[in-house]
Amino acid sequence: MASRSFANLLDLVGGGLLDDPRTPRALPRVMTVPGIISDIDGHGDNDADSDASSSGCRERKIIVANMLPLQAKRDAESAKWCFSLDEDSILLQLKDGFSSDTEVIYVGSLKVEIDASEQEEVAQKLLEDFNCVPTFLPHELQKRFYLGFCKQQLWPLFHYMLPMCPDHGDRFDRMLWQAYVSANKIFADKVMEIINPDDDFVWVHDYHLMVLPTFLRKRFSRVKLGFFLHSPFPSSEIYRTLPVRDEILRGLLNSDLIGFHTFDYARHFLSCCSRMLGLDYESKRGHIGLDYFGRTVYIKILPVGIHMGRLESVLNLPSTSAKIKEIQEEFKGRKMILGVDDMDIFKGINLKLLAMEQLLQQNPDLLGKVILVQIINPARGSGKDVQEAKKETNLITKRINSTYGSRHYQPVVLIDRPVLRFEKSAYYAVAECCIVNAVRDGMNLVPYKYVVCRQGTTRLDKTLGRKSDSPRTSMLVVSEFIGCSPSLSGAIRVNPWDVDAVADAMYSAITTCDSEKQLRHEKHYRYVSSHDVAYWARSFMQDLERACVDHDTKRCWGIGLGLGFRVVSLSPGFRRLSIDHIVSAYKRTHRRAIFLDYDGTVVPHSSINKTPSSEVISVLNTLCNDAKNSVFIVSGRGRDSLSEWFASCERLGLAAEHGYFLRWNGDSEWETSHLSADLEWKNIVEPVMTSYTEATDGSNIETKESGLVWHHQDADPDFGSCQAKELVDHLESVLTNEPAVVTRGHHIVEVKPQGISKGLAAEKVLSTLVDGGNLPDFVVCIGDDRSDEDMFESISRTVACPRLPVAPEVFACTVGSKPSKAKYYLDDTADVIKLLKGLAAASSPKPRHPPQFKVSFESTV
């Protein structure tokens, strides 16, 4: 039986759902490239035919979205389908951000349903005439995918609406989720048919296609893939209610670059990755990056812009000028407040009307002097919520007009019909103020369009008899909860739920002096005109190219099933440590040094019981009893714990507290480093850590002889991480002149003596062996965290020393496939124990007298 999360995607997308027509053979196809993980596109004829050269040397961008930037209609006479470019589509407009020699190919669905018998002909025509590749989703699949999962489950959730009851959004339906994944698979198949993965860049758009990156990454491990989310991304408290939350997060993380309109949306996404997947992020030279199995997934924060040329061309139309004059005459002597919104429950139209009612009630002197023109775009859905919102809008409008209106004055003018582009532009150009009062919206470009229309054009100025150098003014009232709000610093920002505050903002907007209106307008126009759609597209693509620059230098392989699939990407020299390989080297060598970290290496981090198992003790004793071996546990733990746990390992060497204490075997005394004998700074650190512990629920302090450690693994992930950053800054400031260093590790902040590290401990052991005539010809070092990287680096430096006549064979190995200074990796502690067992089996244990070492830390370090 398949798992409830549909881990096996081949089963999930099987059956009649995927019986889609093939893309015409005229498309360039490149099917065999380095980095392919597996073939999942279901087509056996993966021939790299000669069409691959048809695109020449042109740079190609593949834009993937739910809908193609096309308009379609049937010719009344011939009954043939006729297509034209949708000039208002942002997908078409973004081409202006690319160089003129860039070839752009679009993959997506049409807004009309094409009969199966016509699909091949239509697909060929769209490819030849418009560089578009249609997906042709089956009708039932399209319905369940778009109207079902996208609009009834993802869209409400991403706009903060939870299905608390049947009348408030649809509850999760696994069949609709299956349709969503199946549709994403079809889109991915179409991309696979046309992509040249070595050269092409793929840019996927919006929440309809959030698992598509998984399919592409599984087929082409080095695909250059960007994703931009045009909707809000909800807070983790909302998003975590989605039953398939991990699958969608991992789908997005299979991109190289993920774009958001605002930092709030990006912050919510990063918080979800931290809380649900345990991923941390950091800023790398100004760019936010998530380390995801060796790949850095970058985050881009930039709101989309408008197409200046398109809007200005509409303003230059004679019909626009005529409409402007008509509106000015109709509302002569009155100040117009304009609203332009889709009819849906999140646009806040009703709240805007209530604010208008409040404005008139509180300011009777405005009666007859101010009007609200509300243009309502046709609803994109027809659900119960939309009908109720429309009904309430009409009722409030009727109430306002009957209460405050007269025969010659209607305070609210409701335009509830399709409004042509030139007509909207005319209303923008005339309005004294524009208000966008949405309770939640991904971006909303209405304020940008308003600002540009208020600026006007030279031709429009001539037509209207207006001087080209006359001052331009505009006023914006925008909701705090829309994506464009942060970029409009001169706007009056409001909480749409606070009707009184919105009414006050509307009053301020229409009563502000012209000089201030001019300053606000100029500030907005500078931003809008310089951050247009071309700037947005160009900036995103530049960051995508930067994110993919080292693709060819990494070794990639896939792990995980279904939507849990991800690519591990590591440097070419970094590989899994073969037990046969290391055992072979172990057998032919005569003097060996073995260094092992403790937590996360021989004992899992997840283990509640931190004492070593009997299996670990047995293996270590076998290795220690071989006269050729010197075996050390090098840990950050205290010497008392290590002494107790390894009491039965008489010949085992121990380095406690990162090497501050060192003991060669059970019969020798602990040696203390004299590098930093002054530990008075602990009196400074302890009260600081105590204050952070009291303020951070779930945190605690570990007291060591040589230092202090603040743990926050049981605290809230976001708050704990934030507090850790603050604690590091705080401690570094108070310890400026003290012989101590502050380090941040996995869920810890540690303060330890200056000059103490696992690397120095390992170097000390190796130097002592060399000085004693026991030159090692085999060195193995295994660890899992940042402190162990010091060991890897130190050992590499030591064995390269000219004092050694022959360099030993070194096996530096990290636990977990992640970027490291080590040359090898093992997957987990189970692999480490398996490797140690292999070495133990190849050992020749026999009784021996342990060598007596007396080490002076002061003289050897």
N, C-alpha and C positions, 0 to 999 in steps of 0.2 A: 504493500500500500504506500502511495506517495505521501510524503510528509505534508503537514498542513501549510507549510510555507513554500511548497512546491520547489524543493531543492533541486530536483531533476528537471531542468528546463526542457530537455528533449522530450520528456513525457508530457510536460505541461503544454507545449506549443504544438504537439502532434495532432493529427486528425485533420478534419476538413477545414478548420479555421485558417490554415496556412496555404490553401490551394489557390495562391495568387498567381496572376500571369507574370511571366518573366519580362524583365526589361529588354527592350530591343537590342539586337546584337550590334547595332551601330555604336553602342557605348564602348569606350575604352575599358578593357578589363585587364587587370594584373592580378593573378591569383596565387603566385608562388613567390614569397619573399622571406628573408631571414626574420625570425622572431615569431612565426606562426605557432600558436599553441596547439590548436586542434581545428578540425574542419567541422563547423556546426551549421553551415548555411544550407545543408541539405541537397546541394547540387553536386553531382559527381564530375561534371565536365569542367574541371578547374584548369582549363588550358590558357596559357599566357599567349593569346593570339596577337597578330600584328596590329590590331587596333590600338594597342597600348601606346604606340608611337604617334597616334593621330593628334594628340594634344601638343606634340613637339616639346619645346622647352618652357612653355608658358606655366606660370605659377597657378595652381588650382586651389580654390576654396570650395568645400562642399558644405552648404547650408542646409541643415535638417530642421524642419519644424512641422507642427501638426498640419498646417495648411500652406499650400503653395501660394506665392504672390500673384495669383491669376484670378481673373473674372471669367465666367463661363456662361454661355447661353446658346440655345439652339436657334439656328437660322429658320425663320418661318417658312421659307420657300423650299430650301433643299433638305431641311430637317437634319442638317449636319451641325456638329458642335463647333462653335466659334469661341476663340479664346483671346483674351487681351491681358496685358500686364496691369496689375493693380498698383497704380502710382502712389497710393497712400500707404502701401504696405511697408513696414519698417524693414522687412527682409530685402525688399528691392532697393530701398533707399540706402541701406548700409554699404552697398557696392561703392558708393562715393568715397568711402574710407580706404579702398584698395587702389593699387596702382592700375593704370589703364590697360596694362598687358596681363592682368590677372583674369583667369577664367573662373567664373562663378557658376556652380551647378547647384540646383535646388532639389531637395528630396522632400516630399510631403504629399498630403492628400488634396483632392479637389473639393470645392464647396458644393459640388453637385455629384449625384450618383451616376456613374457610367455603366451602361449595360455591358455584360461580359463579352458580348459579340463585338463590341466597338472598342474594347480596351486596348487591344494591340495597336490599332490604327491611331487612336488618340495618344497613346504613349509615344509612338514614333513621331507624331506631329509636335507634341510638347517638347520632346528632346531636340528636334531639329530647329524649331522656331523660337523656343524660349529657354533652352538648356534646363528643362525641368523634368524630373523623374517622378511620376505619380506612383503612389503606393496601392491604390485601389483596394481598400479594406472591404471585405464582405459586409453587406448591409447590417447583419445582426451583430457582427463583431464591432463595427463602427459605432453602433448604438450603445453597446455595453461598455465599450472603451471610452468614448467621448462623453455621451450623455449620462452614462452610468458612473464609472469610477472617477473620471476626471471632474465632471461638473457636480456630481452628487456627493462625492466623498473627499477628494483631494482639495478642490476649490473651496468648499466651506471650511474645511479644517485649516487650510493655509490662511484663511481670513478669520481665524479664531472662533469658529462656530462649531461647537461639539454637538453630536446627535444625542442630546440628553433625553429626548422623547421623540416618538415617530413624527410629530409635527415640526420638529426642529432639526431637519437634516436626516439623511438616510444613514442607518448603521452599517458597519462594515459588512460587505458581501464578498465572500471569497470567489464566487464565480465572476464577479466584475473585476476583481484583481487578476484573475486568470486571463480575462479578456485584455486587460491593460498590458500584461506581460506579452501576450501573443501579438498584440498590435505593435509593441516596441520591437519584437523580433522581426516582424515584417519590414519595418522601417530600417532596421539594421541590415537585413538581407539586401535591401535595395542599395544601401551605401556600399556593402561589400562587393556588389556587382560592378561598381564604377570606380572604386577607390584605387589609387596607386599609393599604398601605405608608406612608401619610402619618402614621398614628396608632398602629398596632399595634406591639407589641414581640414579638419572636420569641426564644424561649429554647430552644436545642438542647442535648440531653443525651447525653454519653458517646461512647465511641470508635466506636460503630456508625455514626455520622453525621458523620464528620469532613470529608467533602468536600461535604456539603449546603450549607454557607455559600457555596461558589463558585456553585452554581446559583442561589441566591436573590439574591446580589449581582449576578450577571450580568443577571437580570431586573429587579431594582429596585436601582438604584445607591445609594439612600439608605435602604435597609431598616435598621431598628433591630434589630440582631442580636447576641445573646449566646450564648456556648457554655460549658458546664461539663464538665470531664473528671472522671469519678468514679473512674477507675483511676489507677495511677501513670503518670508520663511518664518513660521511661528516660533514662539518660545519653546524651550524643551518641555515645559509642563503641558503644553498643548500637543506638540508633535509626538511625545512619547506615548500618547493614547492610541496611535496608529498601530494596528497589529503587525504590519509589514514594515515597521520603521527601520529595522536594520538593513533589510534588502534594498530599500531606497537610498539610504545613506551610502551603502557600499557601491550602489550603482553610480551615484554622483562622484564618489571617490575614485572611480575608474577613469575619470577625466584627468587631464593635466592641469587645467585651469577652470575654476568655477567662479562665475561672475554674479554679483548682486548689485541692486540699485543703491542700497544704503549699508552703513556699517551695522545698524541694528539687525538687519536680515542676516548679514554675515556672522555677526556675534551669536545669534541664535543657532545658526548652523554649526558653528564651532563648538558651542556649548553642548549641542546634541552629540557631536562626535566624541566629545570628552566624556559625557555621562553614559552614553550607550555603547561606545566602542573603545573607550579608554585611551583615546588619542589626544596628544598634546600638540599645541601649535606654538610657533614662535615667529617673530618678525626677522626676516633675513634681508638686510640692506633695504629696508623700507617696504618689503613685500611679505605678506603673511603666508606662511607655508606650513602644511601638515605633513609630517613624515608618515607615510603609509607603506609599510613593507619595503623600505628602501627607495621608494619613489617619493618625491616632494610634490604634493598637490598644492598648487598656489591658489590664493583667494584674491579675486579682483573686485574692487568696490568702485563703481562708477555708474551714475544714472544715465539712462539713454537720453538722447537729445532729439530735436525735431529737424526736419529737412528745410532749411531756410529758403532755398531756391524754390521749392515746391509751393511753400506758403506765399512767398512774395509774388510768384507768377499768378496765383489766384487773386491777390490784392490788385494786380494790374489789369484784371479783366474789366471790360466796360460794365458788365452786369453787376460786379461788386460795387463799383462807384455809384451806379444807379440805386442799388439797394441801400447803400450808406445814406444817400440823400433822402430816400424814402423814410428810413428809420428816424433820421434827424428831424424830419418834418412831423412824423407821427408823434414823437415824444418831445417835441420842442418845449423848452423851459423846464424839463424834468431831468433829474439825474438817474441814470440807468445802472442798476446792479445786475450783473449777468451770471447765470449758472448754466453750465452745459454738462449733462450727466447721462449715463446709461440708466435705464430703469431697472435697478436691482436694489436689494435690501442693504447693501453696503455703501451706497453712494450718499446716504444722509440727506436725501431731498426733503423728506418730511421734517427733519430737524432744522433744515434751512428755512423752510416755510414758517415753522414755529418761531424762529428767530426774527423773521420779517414781521410777523404778527406782534411780537414783543417790541420791536423797534417802533412800529406805528403807535402802539399803545403808550409807550413811554415818551414819545416825541410827537404830540399831535400837530406841532408846527410843520412836520414833514409831509402831512397829508396833501396830496396833489403835487408834491415836489419830487417824490422819489418813487421809482417802480422797480420791481424785480421781474426780469424776463428769465424764465426758466425753460431752456430747450431740453427736451427729453428725447434722447436717442432711443431707437427701438430696442426692446429687451432682447438679450441674447438667449434667454430661456423663457419658459412659459409655466414655471412651477407655481404652486400655491402661494409661496412667499412673494413672488413678483406680482401676482394679481392683488394680493392684499396691500402691498406697498403702493400700487397704482391707485387702488380704491381710496386709500388714506390720503394720498397726494391730492386727488380731486376734491375730497371732502374739505381738507384744510384750505385749499385754494378758494373754494366756493364760500367758506365761512369768512375768510379775510376780505374778499371782494364785497360780500354782502354787508359786512360790518363797517369797513373803512372806505368802500368805493362809492361812486356816484355814477350818474348817467354818462359823464364825460371822463371819468377817472377809474381805472381798475388797477389797484396796487400790485397785483400779481398777474402777469401775462404768461400763461402756460402754453407752450408750443409743443404739442404731443403728436408729432408727425415726422416723417423723414425730412430732414433739412439739408438742402444742397450745400456743398462746400463753400461756394461764394457767399451764400446767405449767412452762414455761420461766421465767416470772416468779416462780413459787414457788421454783424452784432458785436463781435470782438472789438472792432475799430471804434465803435461809438460808445461802448460802455465805460462809465467812469470807474467802475470797480468790478472785479471778477471774484466770485466766491466759489471755492471748492471745499465742500463740507463733508467729504467721505469719512465714514467711521473706520474704514480700512481699505487701502488701495495700494497695489504694488508700486505704481509710478504716478500715472495721470499727467498727461502732457498739455491739458487745457491751459494751465497758467503760462506755459511757455508760448503757446500759440497766441494767447491774449497779448502778451508783451510785444511780440513781433508785429501783430496787427495794429497795436497802438502806435508803434514806431512808424508804420506805413512805408511807402516807397516814393521815389521821386515822381514816377508817373502818376501815382495816386494823388500826390500833392498837387500836381498840375491840373488834374481832372477836377479836384475839389476846390481849386483856387486857393490853396494853402501854401504859405511860404515854406520852402524846404528847410530853413534854419529856425523855424518857430519851435518853441519848447514842446517836448512830448511828455505826457504824464500817464501814469497808470497806478492803480492800487490793487493789491491782492490780499484777500483773506483766505488762508489755506489751513486745512486741518493738520494737526500734528501727526496724524496717522497715515499720511500718504508719502510715497517715496520721493516726490520732488520737493517736499518741505525743507529738508536740510540745505538744499542748494539755493533756496530763495530767501536769503538772509534779510532782505528788505520787506518781506511780506509780514502781515499781521497773522501770527499763528494762533490757532484756537483749538480748544477741546470741543469737538462737535456735539458732545453730549451736554455741554454746559450752554443751554439756550441763552441765558442772560449774557454770558461772555461773548457769544457769537453776535448777539444784537448790539452790544457795545462796540464790537470790532467793526460791524457794518456802519455804525454811526461815525466812528473815527475815520473810516475809509472815505466817506462822502463829505466829511467836514474838514479834512486835512487841507492845509494851505497848498497852493499850486507849487511853490518852490520845493516843499518836501516831497510832493508827489513826483516832481521831476527828478529829484535825487534818487528816490527809490526806483523809478523807472530806468534811469540810466544804469544803475547798478545791476538791475536784472537783465537789461538788454545786453550789456557787456558779457555777462555769463552765458546767456542763452545763445547768443550769436557765435561765441567762441567754442561752446561745448555742444555742437550740433551732432546729428546722427553720424556724420562722417568721422568726427573726432572720436566719438564713442567706439565705432567699429575699428578704426585705425589703432586706437589705444589698446583695445582688447586683443587684437591680432598681434600686436607687438609683444604684449605680455605672454601670449600663447607661444609665440616663436621662442621667447626667452625661456619659457618653462620646458620646452622640448629640445633645447640646444644640446643636451648631453645624452639624448636617447641612444645614439649609436655607440656610446662608450660604455654602456652598461650591459651586463648579462641579465636576461629576463627569462623567467619561467612562471607558469601559472600554478596556483594552488587553490583548493576549495572547490565545492560543488555548486552548481546552479547559480543563484544570485549571490551566493557567498564567494564567488570566484574573485580573485585578485591576482595581480602580477607582482612577483618579487623581483626587484630590480637592484642589482648590486654590481660592484666594480668587477672587471673581467678576471682579476687575479683572486677573487674571493670565491671559495667553493666549499662544498660540504666535505667534512673530514671523513675519509674512508677508514673504517676500522682495519681492513686488510692492509692498507697502505702504512698506517702508523705502527701496526704490530710488526710488519716486515722490518721497518726501520728500528723498532725497539729490540728485535731479536739480534740484529747485527751490531748493536752498539754495546759499550762496556762500562760507561759511566753516565748515569742519567740523573737529571734534575726534573722533578715534577712539582708544579705549583698549581694549587686548586683554590678557587674562591669557595665560599661556603653557601650563603643564601643565594638561591637562584641558580646554583651550579650543582651541588650535591644534594641540596634540599630545596624543594620548590618554594617559591614565594607564597603560593596559595596554601601551603601546609600550615595548619594551626599548631601542630606539634613540631617544634623547631629542632628537636634532638635528632641526631643521625640514626638512621635505621640500622638494624643488625647487619643488613646486607652491605651497607656503606662501610661499617666497621670492619667486616670480614675482608672486603676488597682492599681497604687501606692497609690492613695488617699484612696481607699477602704481598702487596707492593713494597711495604717497608722492610719486610723480611728478606727481600732480595738485596744482597750485599752491594749490588751495582747501583742501587737507587737511593736518592735523597728526596724524600717526599715532604712537602709542606702544605699546610692549610694556611692561606693568607686571607684574613677576614677583617671586617670592621668591628666585629663583636669583641666584647671584653674578654680578658684572659681567664677570669674565673669560670665563665660559661664554657669556653673552649677546653680548659683543663678538665672540667667535670665531664663533658661529653666525650672527650677522647682519652679518658684515663686508661682505657684498655689498649690503646695504641702506643706502646712504650717507645717505639722507634720513630714516631711521627713528629715532624717539626711543626711548630705553630708560630704564626705571626699575628698578634692580636692588635686591635685598634689601628688598623692600616699599617702595622709595622712599628708602632710605638713601643710595643713589647715583643720580644722574640725569644723563642726557646727551641733548641735544636732537637731535643728528645725528652722523654718523660723523666729521665734521671738528672737532666741539667737544670740550672736555675734560669728564671726569667731575666733577660737582660733588658734594661731600659735605655731608650735613646737619650743622649745628653744634648741633642741638638736644640731642644726647647724645654729646658728644665723649669722655666718660669711659667706656671699655670695660673698666675694671679688673675688673668683675664677672665677666668671662669666666673669670678665674682661679678664681673660686668655683664656677662652673657646670660647668666641664669635668671635674673629678674626680668630681663627683656623677653626671653623665651616664655617665662611664666605669664607675663601679661598677654602674650599672643595665645597661649594655651587657654587662658581664662576667657578670651574673646572668641575662640574658635572651637565650637563643639565638635568632639571627635578627635581632637589632637592630643598629643601627650609628649613628655620630655623623657628621653633616655639619657641617664647620667653615666658617663664613662670616666675612667681614671684620667684619661688624657683630653677629654673633650665632652661636648654636649650635642645631642641630636634631637631635633624637633620633628616629630612624625605627624603627618596629616592624611594618612591613607584612609582613615575612617571618617574624615570630615566631608562636607559637601565638596564635590570635585572643583567647581568653579571658585567657591569661597576659599577653600583650602589652597588652591593654586595662587589666588590673588594674595592671600595672607602670606604665603611663602615668599612671593616676590617682595612684598613689603618688608618682611622680616630680614631678608638678605640685605636690602638697602639699609635698613635700620642698623643691623649688626656691623656692616662694613663701615658705616659712619662712626660708630662708637669704638670700633677696634682699629682705627686708622694707625695708631702708633704702638699697637700691641703685636707680639710675636705669634699671631694666630691667623688662620685663613678661614673664610666662610665659603662653603661649597653647597650647591643644591643638587640633590640626586632624585631618584624616583620616590616621590612622596616624602622626601625628607629635606631638612636644612641642617647641615652639620658644621660645627666649629671645631677645628682641630689645630694642633701646634703647627707652626710654620716649618716646612721642610720635611714633614712626615707624609709618606705615601706608600702605597703598595709597591709602586715601581722601585722606590729606594730599598724597600725590604728585599725584593727579589734580586736587585743588583748586589746587595750586601751578601746574600747567600752565595750567589754565583762567584763573586770576587773572593770570598773565603774559600770556596772549593778550589778555585784556581791557585790561590796562594798556598793551599795545603797540598798541592800536587795532584789533586783529584780533578783534572781537566774534564769537564763534561763534553760528551760527543752527541748527546741527545737531550733536548730541553722541550718539555711540554708545559704549556700554561693555559688554563681554562678559567674563564670568568664571564660574567653576564652584564655588568653595569659599567658606569663611567669610571669608577675607581679602578676597575680592572684594565681599562685602556692604558693607564699609567704603567701597569706591568708589561703589557704587550710592547709598548714603546721602549721601556727601559731594557727589556730583554734583547730586543732587536739592536739597541745601541751597544749593549754590553758584549754581545757575541761578535759584533763587528770591530771590537777593539783590537788594535795591532798586537797586544800582549798574547792573544790566542794564536798559536801557530796554525791550527786548523779550525775553521768555524764549525760548530756543532749543527746538527739538524734541529731546526726549531719548528715546533708546532704550536703556534699561538692561535687559540680557538675561542670564539665568543659563543655564548649560548643564545640562540635565536637568530634568524636570518635578518640581520640589520647592518647598516653601515658600521664599520669598525676598523681599527688599526690592525686587527688580527687578519691572518691570511685565510683562516678556516672558520667554519661555523658548525654547530650541532643544533638540532631543533629544540631540545628541552633537556631537563635533568635526567629523564629516562635514557636519552641517548648518551649522556655523560656517563651514567652508571654502566651502560652497556659497553662503552669504550673502555672504561677502567677494568671491567671484567675481562675484556679481550687482552689487555696488557697483563693483568694478573695471571691469566691462563698461560701466558708466554714467559712468566717469571720463573726464576730458579731459587725459591726461598730456601734458606739454610741458616742455622744459628750463626750469629756473629756478635762481636763486641762492638757496640756503637762507638764511633769515633768521638773523642772528647774535644769539643770546640769551646774556646773561651773567646768571645767576641767583644771587642770594645767598640761600641757604636761611635764613640767620639773619634776613634782613629781610622775606622774603615769607611765612614761616610764622608 
